[in-house]
Amino acid sequence: MRQRQAKRRRTLDRDDASAPQNINALVNSYSINNSILPRPEDLERIEALSPGATTKIVGLLEEQTHHRQELEKFVIAGDSRRADKGQTYAFILGMVGLLGGFTLIALGKEGLGIAAVITAIGTLLTAFFGGNALRKGERQKKQNRVVNKKL
């Protein structure tokens, strides 16, 4: 590797009459826009090409924002309904398990009855505390995303 570098230096340092005196370079530049709207310079060019286009672009973005907000409301309402139904069904199943366990105890099958009661209570507690932990984790992730976007 050192030999290649040395050879290269020699060819560059050598004064060769056949070497071109003027060097043309092609430079590409890139820019990144993190906004929904185009950059102001781009909007000016668009407006110059098509008068009224920037008003249409802003209007479309407002419509899209409104549409997304409506979709989010719909999704949140659906999630809330599903959560309510899930809690209702879990309560019903838990009560059936408890009643079944107490019925087994009353019929003289204490071992099976106690196991059924403990299982039903354990399932209800696990669902309650697990759901709370899951929601807390989701809120923390969302908060982290918001904080990271601001930075």
Secondary structure, DSSP 8 states (H G I E B T S, - for coil): -HHHHHHHHHHHHS--TTS-SS------------SSS--HHHHHHHHHHSTTHHHHHHHHHHHHHHHHHHHHHHHHHHHHHHHHHHHHHHHHHHHHHHHHHHHHHHTT-HHHHHHHHHHHHHHHHHHHHHHHHHHHHHHHHHHHHHHHHH-
